[in-house]
Amino acid sequence: MGKRYFHKNTEGNVIFTQIVKDNPSAEEIQSIIGTSEYKLIDTSVMDEIDPEFLGSVDTDFSKLDDNKLTVNLDKAKETKKENLRAQRTPLLEAQDILFLKAQEDDSSTSAIVKEKNRLRDITKTVDSCKTLDEVKAVTV
């Protein structure tokens, strides 16, 4: 079982750094990771966090239990919305093409418009989630 130093960078992003040296001093750790605020965790703890939400781990060190990471729900929602936006972009583009073709053929566009609205509104679904499991369940 390995160990990683859990910390945040200057932008506030979550970082997990492995230091190869055995028993480094506090000064050595700080010079490598660039901060004096960190927590040493077992890598097995990282396995408990969904990879999609590793960047959403709570970085308030005063809230961290020993060897237990928690996902910040607000950060997880933002991460999920970013991922959904990336996934829906090509789907919206495909719907745009179908819409133009339907207009050219004088066909109904109502189903296309309904799907485009569903895709656009998918991030609102994430906003209404109350738990991490609900956030995880939202898909395009």
The first five atom37 places (N, CA, C, CB, O) and aatype in JSON, in Angstrom:
{
  "aatype": [12, 7, 11, 1, 18, 13, 8, 11, 2, 16, 6, 7, 2, 19, 9, 13, 16, 5, 9, 19, 11, 3, 2, 14, 15, 0, 6, 6, 9, 5, 15, 9, 9, 7, 16, 15, 6, 18, 11, 10, 9, 3, 16, 15, 19, 12, 3, 6, 9, 3, 14, 6, 13, 10, 7, 15, 19, 3, 16, 3, 13, 15, 11, 10, 3, 3, 2, 11, 10, 16, 19, 2, 10, 3, 11, 0, 11, 6, 16, 11, 11, 6, 2, 10, 1, 0, 5, 1, 16, 14, 10, 10, 6, 0, 5, 3, 9, 10, 13, 10, 11, 0, 5, 6, 3, 3, 15, 15, 16, 15, 0, 9, 19, 11, 6, 11, 2, 1, 10, 1, 3, 9, 16, 11, 16, 19, 3, 15, 4, 11, 16, 10, 3, 6, 19, 11, 0, 19, 16, 19],
  "atom_mask": [
    [1, 1, 1, 1, 1],
    [1, 1, 1, 0, 1],
    [1, 1, 1, 1, 1],
    [1, 1, 1, 1, 1],
    [1, 1, 1, 1, 1],
    [1, 1, 1, 1, 1],
    [1, 1, 1, 1, 1],
    [1, 1, 1, 1, 1],
    [1, 1, 1, 1, 1],
    [1, 1, 1, 1, 1],
    [1, 1, 1, 1, 1],
    [1, 1, 1, 0, 1],
    [1, 1, 1, 1, 1],
    [1, 1, 1, 1, 1],
    [1, 1, 1, 1, 1],
    [1, 1, 1, 1, 1],
    [1, 1, 1, 1, 1],
    [1, 1, 1, 1, 1],
    [1, 1, 1, 1, 1],
    [1, 1, 1, 1, 1],
    [1, 1, 1, 1, 1],
    [1, 1, 1, 1, 1],
    [1, 1, 1, 1, 1],
    [1, 1, 1, 1, 1],
    [1, 1, 1, 1, 1],
    [1, 1, 1, 1, 1],
    [1, 1, 1, 1, 1],
    [1, 1, 1, 1, 1],
    [1, 1, 1, 1, 1],
    [1, 1, 1, 1, 1],
    [1, 1, 1, 1, 1],
    [1, 1, 1, 1, 1],
    [1, 1, 1, 1, 1],
    [1, 1, 1, 0, 1],
    [1, 1, 1, 1, 1],
    [1, 1, 1, 1, 1],
    [1, 1, 1, 1, 1],
    [1, 1, 1, 1, 1],
    [1, 1, 1, 1, 1],
    [1, 1, 1, 1, 1],
    [1, 1, 1, 1, 1],
    [1, 1, 1, 1, 1],
    [1, 1, 1, 1, 1],
    [1, 1, 1, 1, 1],
    [1, 1, 1, 1, 1],
    [1, 1, 1, 1, 1],
    [1, 1, 1, 1, 1],
    [1, 1, 1, 1, 1],
    [1, 1, 1, 1, 1],
    [1, 1, 1, 1, 1],
    [1, 1, 1, 1, 1],
    [1, 1, 1, 1, 1],
    [1, 1, 1, 1, 1],
    [1, 1, 1, 1, 1],
    [1, 1, 1, 0, 1],
    [1, 1, 1, 1, 1],
    [1, 1, 1, 1, 1],
    [1, 1, 1, 1, 1],
    [1, 1, 1, 1, 1],
    [1, 1, 1, 1, 1],
    [1, 1, 1, 1, 1],
    [1, 1, 1, 1, 1],
    [1, 1, 1, 1, 1],
    [1, 1, 1, 1, 1],
    [1, 1, 1, 1, 1],
    [1, 1, 1, 1, 1],
    [1, 1, 1, 1, 1],
    [1, 1, 1, 1, 1],
    [1, 1, 1, 1, 1],
    [1, 1, 1, 1, 1],
    [1, 1, 1, 1, 1],
    [1, 1, 1, 1, 1],
    [1, 1, 1, 1, 1],
    [1, 1, 1, 1, 1],
    [1, 1, 1, 1, 1],
    [1, 1, 1, 1, 1],
    [1, 1, 1, 1, 1],
    [1, 1, 1, 1, 1],
    [1, 1, 1, 1, 1],
    [1, 1, 1, 1, 1],
    [1, 1, 1, 1, 1],
    [1, 1, 1, 1, 1],
    [1, 1, 1, 1, 1],
    [1, 1, 1, 1, 1],
    [1, 1, 1, 1, 1],
    [1, 1, 1, 1, 1],
    [1, 1, 1, 1, 1],
    [1, 1, 1, 1, 1],
    [1, 1, 1, 1, 1],
    [1, 1, 1, 1, 1],
    [1, 1, 1, 1, 1],
    [1, 1, 1, 1, 1],
    [1, 1, 1, 1, 1],
    [1, 1, 1, 1, 1],
    [1, 1, 1, 1, 1],
    [1, 1, 1, 1, 1],
    [1, 1, 1, 1, 1],
    [1, 1, 1, 1, 1],
    [1, 1, 1, 1, 1],
    [1, 1, 1, 1, 1],
    [1, 1, 1, 1, 1],
    [1, 1, 1, 1, 1],
    [1, 1, 1, 1, 1],
    [1, 1, 1, 1, 1],
    [1, 1, 1, 1, 1],
    [1, 1, 1, 1, 1],
    [1, 1, 1, 1, 1],
    [1, 1, 1, 1, 1],
    [1, 1, 1, 1, 1],
    [1, 1, 1, 1, 1],
    [1, 1, 1, 1, 1],
    [1, 1, 1, 1, 1],
    [1, 1, 1, 1, 1],
    [1, 1, 1, 1, 1],
    [1, 1, 1, 1, 1],
    [1, 1, 1, 1, 1],
    [1, 1, 1, 1, 1],
    [1, 1, 1, 1, 1],
    [1, 1, 1, 1, 1],
    [1, 1, 1, 1, 1],
    [1, 1, 1, 1, 1],
    [1, 1, 1, 1, 1],
    [1, 1, 1, 1, 1],
    [1, 1, 1, 1, 1],
    [1, 1, 1, 1, 1],
    [1, 1, 1, 1, 1],
    [1, 1, 1, 1, 1],
    [1, 1, 1, 1, 1],
    [1, 1, 1, 1, 1],
    [1, 1, 1, 1, 1],
    [1, 1, 1, 1, 1],
    [1, 1, 1, 1, 1],
    [1, 1, 1, 1, 1],
    [1, 1, 1, 1, 1],
    [1, 1, 1, 1, 1],
    [1, 1, 1, 1, 1],
    [1, 1, 1, 1, 1],
    [1, 1, 1, 1, 1],
    [1, 1, 1, 1, 1],
    [1, 1, 1, 1, 1]
  ],
  "atom_positions": [
    [[0.85, -1.17, 0.0], [0.0, 0.0, 0.0], [0.89, 1.23, 0.0], [-0.96, 0.0, 1.22], [1.71, 1.4, 0.9]],
    [[0.73, 2.1, -0.99], [1.55, 3.28, -1.1], [0.95, 4.47, -0.38], [0.0, 0.0, 0.0], [-0.17, 4.41, 0.14]],
    [[1.71, 5.52, -0.35], [1.27, 6.76, 0.29], [1.4, 7.89, -0.73], [2.1, 7.07, 1.59], [2.3, 7.89, -1.57]],
    [[0.49, 8.84, -0.63], [0.54, 10.04, -1.46], [0.3, 11.25, -0.57], [-0.51, 9.99, -2.61], [-0.38, 11.18, 0.45]],
    [[0.89, 12.36, -0.98], [0.65, 13.61, -0.29], [-0.49, 14.32, -1.01], [1.94, 14.49, -0.24], [-0.41, 14.63, -2.2]],
    [[-1.54, 14.56, -0.27], [-2.74, 15.2, -0.78], [-2.64, 16.68, -0.46], [-4.04, 14.57, -0.17], [-2.46, 17.05, 0.71]],
    [[-2.74, 17.55, -1.47], [-2.63, 18.99, -1.26], [-3.33, 19.69, -2.41], [-1.15, 19.43, -1.17], [-3.85, 19.05, -3.32]],
    [[-3.34, 21.0, -2.36], [-3.89, 21.76, -3.49], [-2.83, 22.7, -4.02], [-5.16, 22.56, -3.06], [-1.95, 23.16, -3.29]],
    [[-2.93, 22.95, -5.33], [-1.95, 23.85, -5.93], [-2.41, 25.3, -5.78], [-1.73, 23.51, -7.44], [-3.43, 25.56, -5.13]],
    [[-1.67, 26.23, -6.35], [-1.99, 27.65, -6.18], [-3.34, 28.04, -6.78], [-0.91, 28.5, -6.81], [-3.93, 29.05, -6.38]],
    [[-3.82, 27.24, -7.74], [-5.14, 27.5, -8.33], [-6.27, 26.86, -7.53], [-5.18, 27.0, -9.77], [-7.44, 27.02, -7.86]],
    [[-5.91, 26.12, -6.47], [-6.92, 25.45, -5.64], [-7.3, 24.07, -6.12], [0.0, 0.0, 0.0], [-8.22, 23.45, -5.58]],
    [[-6.6, 23.56, -7.15], [-6.89, 22.23, -7.66], [-6.29, 21.16, -6.76], [-6.35, 22.07, -9.1], [-5.23, 21.36, -6.15]],
    [[-6.98, 20.03, -6.67], [-6.52, 18.91, -5.84], [-5.38, 18.19, -6.54], [-7.68, 17.94, -5.55], [-5.46, 17.9, -7.73]],
    [[-4.33, 17.91, -5.79], [-3.15, 17.23, -6.31], [-2.8, 16.08, -5.36], [-1.94, 18.21, -6.47], [-2.86, 16.22, -4.14]],
    [[-2.44, 14.95, -5.92], [-1.94, 13.81, -5.15], [-0.52, 13.56, -5.63], [-2.86, 12.53, -5.32], [-0.32, 13.17, -6.78]],
    [[0.47, 13.76, -4.76], [1.87, 13.65, -5.14], [2.52, 12.49, -4.41], [2.61, 14.95, -4.84], [2.39, 12.35, -3.19]],
    [[3.22, 11.67, -5.16], [3.99, 10.59, -4.55], [5.43, 11.06, -4.42], [3.89, 9.27, -5.38], [6.02, 11.53, -5.39]],
    [[5.99, 10.92, -3.23], [7.39, 11.27, -3.0], [8.14, 9.97, -2.78], [7.56, 12.25, -1.76], [7.82, 9.19, -1.89]],
    [[9.14, 9.74, -3.6], [9.86, 8.47, -3.6], [10.72, 8.3, -2.36], [10.72, 8.36, -4.84], [10.86, 7.18, -1.86]],
    [[11.3, 9.37, -1.86], [12.22, 9.28, -0.72], [11.47, 8.79, 0.53], [12.87, 10.66, -0.45], [10.36, 9.23, 0.83]],
    [[12.1, 7.87, 1.24], [11.54, 7.39, 2.51], [11.7, 8.45, 3.59], [12.22, 6.08, 2.94], [12.77, 9.03, 3.75]],
    [[10.63, 8.7, 4.32], [10.63, 9.61, 5.46], [11.24, 10.98, 5.16], [11.36, 8.99, 6.59], [12.19, 11.39, 5.82]],
    [[10.7, 11.69, 4.17], [11.24, 13.03, 3.89], [10.91, 13.98, 5.03], [10.68, 13.57, 2.55], [9.91, 13.81, 5.73]],
    [[11.74, 14.98, 5.2], [11.49, 16.0, 6.23], [10.36, 16.92, 5.76], [12.78, 16.82, 6.55], [10.02, 16.93, 4.58]],
    [[9.8, 17.67, 6.69], [8.74, 18.62, 6.34], [9.24, 19.64, 5.32], [8.24, 19.34, 7.61], [8.49, 20.05, 4.43]],
    [[10.48, 20.04, 5.45], [11.05, 21.01, 4.5], [11.18, 20.41, 3.1], [12.43, 21.49, 5.0], [10.9, 21.08, 2.11]],
    [[11.6, 19.15, 3.04], [11.72, 18.48, 1.74], [10.35, 18.32, 1.09], [12.39, 17.1, 1.9], [10.2, 18.53, -0.12]],
    [[9.37, 17.96, 1.88], [8.0, 17.81, 1.35], [7.52, 19.14, 0.8], [7.03, 17.28, 2.44], [7.01, 19.22, -0.32]],
    [[7.69, 20.18, 1.59], [7.23, 21.51, 1.17], [7.94, 21.97, -0.1], [7.46, 22.52, 2.28], [7.32, 22.58, -0.96]],
    [[9.23, 21.68, -0.23], [9.95, 22.11, -1.43], [9.48, 21.33, -2.67], [11.46, 21.93, -1.23], [9.53, 21.86, -3.78]],
    [[9.03, 20.09, -2.48], [8.57, 19.29, -3.61], [7.15, 19.66, -4.02], [8.63, 17.81, -3.26], [6.88, 19.85, -5.21]],
    [[6.25, 19.78, -3.04], [4.84, 20.02, -3.4], [4.47, 21.5, -3.39], [3.94, 19.28, -2.44], [3.4, 21.87, -3.89]],
    [[5.32, 22.34, -2.84], [5.12, 23.79, -2.92], [4.19, 24.37, -1.88], [0.0, 0.0, 0.0], [3.76, 25.52, -2.0]],
    [[3.86, 23.6, -0.85], [3.0, 24.11, 0.21], [3.28, 23.36, 1.5], [1.51, 23.98, -0.18], [3.76, 22.23, 1.5]],
    [[2.97, 24.03, 2.61], [3.13, 23.36, 3.9], [1.82, 22.74, 4.36], [3.64, 24.35, 4.96], [1.77, 22.06, 5.39]],
    [[0.77, 22.96, 3.59], [-0.54, 22.4, 3.94], [-0.79, 21.16, 3.08], [-1.67, 23.46, 3.74], [-1.04, 21.26, 1.88]],
    [[-0.72, 20.01, 3.72], [-0.91, 18.73, 3.02], [-1.34, 17.67, 4.0], [0.39, 18.31, 2.29], [-1.32, 17.89, 5.21]],
    [[-1.72, 16.54, 3.48], [-2.09, 15.39, 4.31], [-1.54, 14.15, 3.63], [-3.64, 15.29, 4.5], [-1.68, 13.98, 2.42]],
    [[-0.91, 13.3, 4.4], [-0.39, 12.03, 3.9], [-1.51, 10.99, 3.97], [0.86, 11.56, 4.72], [-2.09, 10.76, 5.04]],
    [[-1.82, 10.37, 2.83], [-2.91, 9.39, 2.79], [-2.44, 8.1, 2.13], [-4.14, 9.96, 2.04], [-1.48, 8.1, 1.35]],
    [[-3.11, 7.01, 2.44], [-2.87, 5.75, 1.75], [-3.49, 5.85, 0.36], [-3.45, 4.53, 2.54], [-4.56, 6.43, 0.2]],
    [[-2.83, 5.29, -0.64], [-3.39, 5.32, -1.99], [-4.7, 4.54, -2.07], [-2.39, 4.77, -3.0], [-5.51, 4.8, -2.96]],
    [[-4.92, 3.59, -1.17], [-6.18, 2.83, -1.18], [-7.38, 3.75, -0.95], [-6.14, 1.73, -0.12], [-8.48, 3.44, -1.4]],
    [[-7.17, 4.86, -0.25], [-8.25, 5.81, 0.0], [-8.71, 6.44, -1.31], [-7.8, 6.9, 0.99], [-9.89, 6.73, -1.49]],
    [[-7.76, 6.64, -2.22], [-8.1, 7.22, -3.52], [-9.01, 6.29, -4.32], [-6.83, 7.53, -4.32], [-9.83, 6.75, -5.11]],
    [[-8.86, 4.99, -4.11], [-9.69, 4.02, -4.84], [-11.16, 4.13, -4.47], [-9.2, 2.61, -4.56], [-12.03, 3.71, -5.23]],
    [[-11.45, 4.7, -3.3], [-12.82, 4.84, -2.84], [-13.54, 6.0, -3.52], [-12.86, 5.03, -1.34], [-14.76, 6.09, -3.46]],
    [[-12.79, 6.87, -4.16], [-13.36, 8.04, -4.83], [-13.52, 7.74, -6.31], [-12.47, 9.3, -4.61], [-12.59, 7.26, -6.95]],
    [[-14.69, 8.03, -6.85], [-14.94, 7.88, -8.28], [-13.93, 8.75, -9.03], [-16.41, 8.27, -8.66], [-13.81, 9.94, -8.72]],
    [[-13.2, 8.19, -10.0], [-12.17, 8.97, -10.71], [-12.7, 10.29, -11.29], [-11.58, 8.14, -11.82], [-11.96, 11.26, -11.39]],
    [[-13.96, 10.3, -11.68], [-14.53, 11.53, -12.23], [-14.5, 12.66, -11.2], [-15.98, 11.28, -12.7], [-14.47, 13.84, -11.57]],
    [[-14.52, 12.3, -9.92], [-14.63, 13.31, -8.88], [-13.39, 13.47, -8.0], [-15.79, 12.98, -8.02], [-13.46, 14.08, -6.94]],
    [[-12.25, 12.92, -8.43], [-11.01, 13.1, -7.65], [-10.66, 14.58, -7.49], [-9.84, 12.36, -8.33], [-10.17, 14.99, -6.45]],
    [[-10.92, 15.35, -8.51], [-10.65, 16.79, -8.45], [-11.64, 17.55, -7.59], [0.0, 0.0, 0.0], [-11.45, 18.74, -7.33]],
    [[-12.69, 16.87, -7.13], [-13.72, 17.51, -6.31], [-13.58, 17.17, -4.83], [-15.09, 17.1, -6.79], [-14.47, 17.47, -4.03]],
    [[-12.46, 16.55, -4.48], [-12.24, 16.19, -3.08], [-12.13, 17.47, -2.26], [-10.96, 15.32, -2.93], [-11.51, 18.45, -2.67]],
    [[-12.74, 17.43, -1.08], [-12.73, 18.59, -0.18], [-11.3, 18.89, 0.24], [-13.63, 18.34, 1.05], [-10.6, 18.0, 0.75]],
    [[-10.86, 20.12, 0.05], [-9.48, 20.49, 0.38], [-9.39, 21.27, 1.68], [-8.89, 21.3, -0.75], [-8.35, 21.85, 1.98]],
    [[-10.47, 21.28, 2.46], [-10.41, 21.9, 3.78], [-9.84, 20.86, 4.73], [-11.84, 22.4, 4.26], [-10.55, 19.96, 5.19]],
    [[-8.56, 20.98, 5.02], [-7.86, 19.97, 5.81], [-8.41, 19.84, 7.22], [-6.39, 20.31, 5.87], [-8.24, 18.79, 7.84]],
    [[-9.05, 20.87, 7.73], [-9.63, 20.78, 9.08], [-10.83, 19.85, 9.12], [-10.03, 22.16, 9.57], [-11.21, 19.37, 10.19]],
    [[-11.44, 19.57, 7.96], [-12.6, 18.69, 7.88], [-12.23, 17.24, 7.61], [-13.54, 19.17, 6.81], [-13.07, 16.35, 7.71]],
    [[-10.98, 17.0, 7.27], [-10.58, 15.65, 6.87], [-10.39, 14.74, 8.07], [-9.3, 15.7, 6.06], [-9.68, 15.07, 9.02]],
    [[-11.03, 13.59, 8.0], [-10.77, 12.55, 9.0], [-9.47, 11.88, 8.62], [-11.95, 11.52, 9.08], [-9.01, 11.99, 7.49]],
    [[-8.87, 11.17, 9.57], [-7.65, 10.43, 9.26], [-7.92, 9.43, 8.17], [-7.1, 9.73, 10.52], [-8.79, 8.57, 8.27]],
    [[-7.15, 9.56, 7.11], [-7.19, 8.64, 5.98], [-8.56, 8.5, 5.35], [-6.73, 7.3, 6.41], [-8.91, 7.43, 4.85]],
    [[-9.35, 9.58, 5.36], [-10.67, 9.55, 4.72], [-10.83, 10.83, 3.92], [-11.82, 9.39, 5.77], [-10.72, 11.93, 4.46]],
    [[-11.1, 10.68, 2.64], [-11.35, 11.84, 1.79], [-12.85, 11.96, 1.56], [-10.58, 11.72, 0.43], [-13.56, 10.95, 1.49]],
    [[-13.32, 13.18, 1.44], [-14.73, 13.4, 1.11], [-14.82, 14.26, -0.13], [-15.48, 14.06, 2.3], [-13.98, 15.13, -0.37]],
    [[-15.84, 14.01, -0.92], [-16.07, 14.78, -2.13], [-16.97, 15.96, -1.78], [-16.7, 13.9, -3.25], [-18.02, 15.79, -1.15]],
    [[-16.56, 17.13, -2.19], [-17.36, 18.34, -2.01], [-18.47, 18.32, -3.06], [-16.48, 19.64, -2.14], [-18.19, 18.32, -4.26]],
    [[-19.72, 18.28, -2.62], [-20.86, 18.13, -3.53], [-20.94, 19.26, -4.55], [-22.15, 18.06, -2.75], [-21.22, 19.02, -5.72]],
    [[-20.69, 20.49, -4.12], [-20.75, 21.62, -5.06], [-19.68, 21.5, -6.14], [-20.58, 22.95, -4.31], [-19.94, 21.75, -7.31]],
    [[-18.46, 21.1, -5.73], [-17.39, 20.9, -6.72], [-17.73, 19.74, -7.65], [-16.05, 20.63, -6.01], [-17.48, 19.81, -8.85]],
    [[-18.31, 18.68, -7.1], [-18.69, 17.52, -7.92], [-19.75, 17.91, -8.94], [-19.2, 16.37, -7.03], [-19.72, 17.44, -10.08]],
    [[-20.68, 18.75, -8.55], [-21.71, 19.21, -9.49], [-21.08, 19.99, -10.64], [-22.76, 20.09, -8.76], [-21.44, 19.79, -11.8]],
    [[-20.14, 20.87, -10.32], [-19.47, 21.64, -11.37], [-18.67, 20.74, -12.3], [-18.55, 22.7, -10.75], [-18.68, 20.93, -13.52]],
    [[-17.98, 19.76, -11.73], [-17.23, 18.79, -12.54], [-18.17, 18.03, -13.46], [-16.46, 17.8, -11.64], [-17.88, 17.87, -14.65]],
    [[-19.28, 17.57, -12.92], [-20.25, 16.8, -13.7], [-20.82, 17.65, -14.83], [-21.39, 16.28, -12.81], [-20.96, 17.18, -15.96]],
    [[-21.14, 18.91, -14.53], [-21.7, 19.79, -15.57], [-20.68, 20.04, -16.68], [-22.15, 21.13, -14.95], [-21.04, 20.06, -17.86]],
    [[-19.42, 20.22, -16.32], [-18.37, 20.39, -17.34], [-18.28, 19.15, -18.23], [-17.0, 20.68, -16.68], [-18.17, 19.26, -19.45]],
    [[-18.32, 17.97, -17.61], [-18.24, 16.72, -18.38], [-19.47, 16.55, -19.27], [-18.11, 15.52, -17.44], [-19.34, 16.14, -20.42]],
    [[-20.64, 16.86, -18.75], [-21.87, 16.75, -19.54], [-21.86, 17.72, -20.72], [-23.1, 17.0, -18.66], [-22.29, 17.37, -21.82]],
    [[-21.36, 18.92, -20.49], [-21.28, 19.9, -21.59], [-20.38, 19.38, -22.71], [-20.76, 21.26, -21.06], [-20.69, 19.52, -23.89]],
    [[-19.26, 18.79, -22.32], [-18.34, 18.24, -23.32], [-18.99, 17.08, -24.08], [-17.02, 17.77, -22.65], [-18.81, 16.94, -25.29]],
    [[-19.76, 16.26, -23.37], [-20.41, 15.11, -24.01], [-21.56, 15.55, -24.91], [-20.93, 14.13, -22.96], [-21.81, 14.93, -25.94]],
    [[-22.27, 16.61, -24.53], [-23.45, 16.99, -25.3], [-23.13, 17.82, -26.53], [-24.39, 17.76, -24.42], [-23.94, 17.89, -27.45]],
    [[-21.95, 18.45, -26.58], [-21.61, 19.31, -27.71], [-21.74, 18.6, -29.06], [-20.2, 19.84, -27.55], [-22.42, 19.12, -29.95]],
    [[-21.13, 17.42, -29.24], [-21.3, 16.77, -30.54], [-22.74, 16.3, -30.78], [-20.35, 15.57, -30.65], [-23.18, 16.21, -31.93]],
    [[-23.45, 16.01, -29.72], [-24.86, 15.6, -29.87], [-25.72, 16.77, -30.32], [-25.4, 15.02, -28.55], [-26.6, 16.61, -31.17]],
    [[-25.46, 17.95, -29.77], [-26.18, 19.14, -30.22], [-25.84, 19.48, -31.67], [-25.87, 20.33, -29.31], [-26.71, 19.89, -32.44]],
    [[-24.59, 19.32, -32.02], [-24.19, 19.59, -33.41], [-24.9, 18.64, -34.37], [-22.65, 19.45, -33.56], [-25.32, 19.05, -35.45]],
    [[-25.03, 17.39, -33.98], [-25.73, 16.41, -34.82], [-27.21, 16.78, -34.94], [-25.58, 14.98, -34.23], [-27.81, 16.64, -36.01]],
    [[-27.79, 17.27, -33.85], [-29.19, 17.68, -33.89], [-29.37, 18.91, -34.78], [-29.71, 17.98, -32.47], [-30.4, 19.05, -35.45]],
    [[-28.39, 19.79, -34.79], [-28.45, 20.97, -35.68], [-28.51, 20.54, -37.13], [-27.22, 21.88, -35.45], [-29.28, 21.1, -37.92]],
    [[-27.72, 19.55, -37.49], [-27.72, 19.04, -38.87], [-29.06, 18.41, -39.2], [-26.58, 18.02, -39.08], [-29.62, 18.64, -40.27]],
    [[-29.58, 17.61, -38.27], [-30.9, 17.0, -38.49], [-31.99, 18.05, -38.63], [-31.24, 16.04, -37.33], [-32.92, 17.9, -39.42]],
    [[-31.87, 19.12, -37.85], [-32.85, 20.21, -37.91], [-32.84, 20.86, -39.29], [-32.56, 21.25, -36.83], [-33.89, 21.1, -39.89]],
    [[-31.63, 21.16, -39.79], [-31.53, 21.78, -41.12], [-32.07, 20.87, -42.22], [-30.06, 22.15, -41.42], [-32.76, 21.32, -43.13]],
    [[-31.75, 19.59, -42.13], [-32.26, 18.63, -43.12], [-33.78, 18.54, -43.06], [-31.64, 17.25, -42.88], [-34.43, 18.46, -44.1]],
    [[-34.33, 18.55, -41.87], [-35.78, 18.48, -41.72], [-36.44, 19.72, -42.3], [-36.17, 18.32, -40.23], [-37.5, 19.63, -42.93]],
    [[-35.83, 20.87, -42.1], [-36.37, 22.1, -42.68], [-36.32, 22.06, -44.2], [-35.6, 23.32, -42.17], [-37.26, 22.49, -44.87]],
    [[-35.22, 21.54, -44.74], [-35.1, 21.44, -46.2], [-36.16, 20.52, -46.78], [-33.71, 20.93, -46.57], [-36.67, 20.76, -47.88]],
    [[-36.49, 19.46, -46.04], [-37.47, 18.48, -46.52], [-38.9, 18.83, -46.11], [-37.13, 17.1, -45.99], [-39.82, 18.07, -46.39]],
    [[-39.08, 19.96, -45.47], [-40.39, 20.35, -44.94], [-40.95, 19.31, -43.97], [-41.38, 20.57, -46.09], [-42.16, 19.09, -43.91]],
    [[-40.06, 18.68, -43.22], [-40.45, 17.68, -42.23], [-40.62, 18.34, -40.86], [-39.4, 16.53, -42.16], [-40.19, 19.48, -40.65]],
    [[-41.23, 17.62, -39.96], [-41.42, 18.12, -38.6], [-40.08, 18.21, -37.88], [-42.4, 17.21, -37.82], [-39.23, 17.32, -38.0]],
    [[-39.91, 19.27, -37.13], [-38.7, 19.47, -36.34], [-38.98, 19.35, -34.84], [-38.08, 20.83, -36.65], [-38.07, 19.56, -34.03]],
    [[-40.19, 19.04, -34.46], [-40.57, 19.06, -33.04], [-39.75, 18.07, -32.2], [-42.05, 18.75, -32.89], [-39.35, 18.41, -31.09]],
    [[-39.5, 16.87, -32.7], [-38.71, 15.89, -31.95], [-37.27, 16.36, -31.81], [-38.76, 14.5, -32.65], [-36.63, 16.14, -30.78]],
    [[-36.76, 17.0, -32.83], [-35.39, 17.51, -32.8], [-35.28, 18.64, -31.78], [-34.95, 18.0, -34.21], [-34.33, 18.69, -30.99]],
    [[-36.25, 19.54, -31.8], [-36.26, 20.65, -30.86], [-36.38, 20.12, -29.42], [-37.42, 21.63, -31.17], [-35.71, 20.62, -28.52]],
    [[-37.2, 19.13, -29.22], [-37.37, 18.52, -27.89], [-36.05, 17.94, -27.4], [-38.46, 17.43, -27.92], [-35.69, 18.12, -26.24]],
    [[-35.33, 17.22, -28.28], [-34.05, 16.62, -27.9], [-33.0, 17.7, -27.62], [-33.55, 15.68, -29.0], [-32.23, 17.57, -26.67]],
    [[-32.97, 18.75, -28.43], [-32.01, 19.83, -28.19], [-32.27, 20.49, -26.84], [-32.08, 20.86, -29.32], [-31.33, 20.82, -26.12]],
    [[-33.53, 20.69, -26.51], [-33.88, 21.28, -25.21], [-33.48, 20.36, -24.06], [-35.38, 21.59, -25.15], [-33.0, 20.83, -23.03]],
    [[-33.68, 19.05, -24.23], [-33.29, 18.09, -23.2], [-31.78, 18.16, -22.97], [-33.71, 16.65, -23.6], [-31.31, 18.16, -21.83]],
    [[-31.03, 18.22, -24.06], [-29.57, 18.29, -23.95], [-29.12, 19.59, -23.29], [-28.94, 18.16, -25.34], [-28.21, 19.59, -22.46]],
    [[-29.77, 20.68, -23.65], [-29.4, 21.97, -23.05], [-29.72, 22.01, -21.56], [-30.13, 23.12, -23.77], [-28.99, 22.61, -20.78]],
    [[-30.82, 21.36, -21.17], [-31.28, 21.41, -19.78], [-30.63, 20.38, -18.88], [-32.76, 21.22, -19.75], [-30.91, 20.35, -17.68]],
    [[-29.77, 19.53, -19.42], [-29.19, 18.44, -18.63], [-28.4, 18.96, -17.42], [-28.27, 17.59, -19.51], [-28.37, 18.31, -16.38]],
    [[-27.78, 20.12, -17.54], [-27.03, 20.66, -16.41], [-27.95, 21.14, -15.29], [-26.13, 21.81, -16.86], [-27.55, 21.17, -14.13]],
    [[-29.18, 21.52, -15.62], [-30.14, 21.91, -14.59], [-30.49, 20.71, -13.71], [-31.42, 22.51, -15.23], [-30.77, 20.86, -12.52]],
    [[-30.49, 19.53, -14.31], [-30.75, 18.31, -13.55], [-29.68, 18.14, -12.47], [-30.78, 17.07, -14.49], [-30.0, 17.76, -11.34]],
    [[-28.44, 18.41, -12.81], [-27.34, 18.29, -11.86], [-27.53, 19.27, -10.71], [-25.98, 18.52, -12.55], [-27.28, 18.93, -9.55]],
    [[-27.97, 20.48, -11.02], [-28.17, 21.5, -9.98], [-29.17, 21.04, -8.92], [-28.64, 22.79, -10.6], [-29.06, 21.44, -7.76]],
    [[-30.13, 20.23, -9.31], [-31.16, 19.79, -8.36], [-30.76, 18.56, -7.54], [-32.44, 19.49, -9.11], [-31.5, 18.15, -6.65]],
    [[-29.61, 17.98, -7.83], [-29.15, 16.79, -7.1], [-28.8, 17.14, -5.65], [-27.93, 16.16, -7.81], [-28.22, 18.19, -5.37]],
    [[-29.17, 16.23, -4.75], [-28.91, 16.44, -3.32], [-27.77, 15.56, -2.79], [-30.17, 16.16, -2.52], [-27.22, 15.83, -1.72]],
    [[-27.4, 14.51, -3.54], [-26.34, 13.6, -3.1], [-25.37, 13.33, -4.24], [-26.95, 12.26, -2.58], [-25.68, 13.58, -5.41]],
    [[-24.2, 12.83, -3.89], [-23.2, 12.49, -4.9], [-23.72, 11.37, -5.8], [-21.88, 12.07, -4.22], [-23.46, 11.38, -7.0]],
    [[-24.44, 10.4, -5.23], [-24.99, 9.32, -6.05], [-25.96, 9.85, -7.09], [-25.69, 8.29, -5.17], [-26.0, 9.34, -8.22]],
    [[-26.75, 10.85, -6.75], [-27.66, 11.46, -7.72], [-26.86, 12.16, -8.82], [-28.61, 12.48, -7.02], [-27.22, 12.07, -10.0]],
    [[-25.79, 12.84, -8.45], [-24.93, 13.5, -9.44], [-24.33, 12.47, -10.39], [-23.8, 14.31, -8.75], [-24.33, 12.66, -11.61]],
    [[-23.83, 11.38, -9.84], [-23.22, 10.31, -10.65], [-24.21, 9.74, -11.65], [-22.69, 9.19, -9.76], [-23.84, 9.35, -12.76]],
    [[-25.49, 9.69, -11.26], [-26.51, 9.04, -12.09], [-26.94, 9.86, -13.3], [-27.71, 8.73, -11.25], [-27.56, 9.33, -14.22]],
    [[-26.62, 11.15, -13.32], [-27.03, 12.01, -14.44], [-26.14, 11.7, -15.65], [-26.94, 13.52, -14.05], [-24.91, 11.75, -15.56]],
    [[-26.77, 11.38, -16.75], [-26.05, 11.09, -17.99], [-26.69, 11.83, -19.15], [-26.02, 9.57, -18.28], [-27.84, 12.27, -19.07]],
    [[-25.93, 11.96, -20.21], [-26.45, 12.58, -21.42], [-27.4, 11.59, -22.05], [-25.32, 13.0, -22.4], [-27.98, 11.88, -23.1]]
  ]
}
